[in-house]
Amino acid sequence: MTQNMLEKARERVARAKSELDAAVAAGEGTSSIRATLDLAIEEMDRLEDQVAVEARESAAAAQDAVRADAEAMAAEASAEIRAIVDRVLTISKPEVDVPAERAVDLLLAQQKAQAEDSAIRAHRHKVGELRDRLERLQSERTAIGQRRAAGDERPDDAARVHLLATDAEALEDLIARVEAEAPVRDELVTKALREWERGWNNAVKEARIHALALTCQRLELALMAAATAHRDAGGIRRMDPRLAAWVR
């Protein structure tokens, strides 16, 4: 509607200009015609501004009307691209299986070695206690002798010294017998422990190498899939030359 009013305003301006030209050519007065022309031009300018505003509002309304559809289209395209990326980036993790039997054998060997170590420590502790007891007996005999030498003699000194000597002799004999029965580390157990430790470490190493080898293979396949998708999308010129050579 405003556009029609603008067209009519333009016609009035054109008509006023023609009348002004004719009046000027005929030497007639132009004041009234000029006033009419000025009003017509003012009205035309106003309507042109209004038409421009309405055009901008209409364009904005049209853009808003398709905004939802545009966002849906963009979301669909984005989802398709994400699906491609997810497909080439998703790899299955390899199963990791370290054989428990190797651990069982190692733990049993460790238990045997620990039992031997415990027996050796207990024996050393026992011998140490016996030697401490022997040292106390000898210290007491020495103390009695020093006391008697200083003039302090007691009626039971002789019996006590005899008893201490007898106990010391018995202790020395006991210590000798206990030391003779000292447990030692079985070399077969030590050797078995080393072998089972080596076997366990090798089993873990083999499982690690196997799992990482499968991971590398699957990553390589994923990389090839991504490079192929990149090529098919028209991006081969932006691709690393080595990848481009694989999928060209």
Secondary structure, DSSP 8 states (H G I E B T S, - for coil): -HHHHHHHHHHHHHHHHHHHHHHHHHT---HHHHHHHHHHHHHHHHHHHHHHHHHHHHHHHHHHHHHHHHHHHHHHHHHHHHHHHHHHH----------HHHHHHHHHHHHHHHHHHHHHHHHHHHHHHHHHHHHHHHHHHHHHHHHHHTT---TTHHHHHHHHHHHHHHHHHHHHHHHHT-----HHHHHHHHHHHHHHHHHHHHHHHHHHHHHHHHHHHHHHHHHHHHHHTT-GGGS-HHHHHHH-
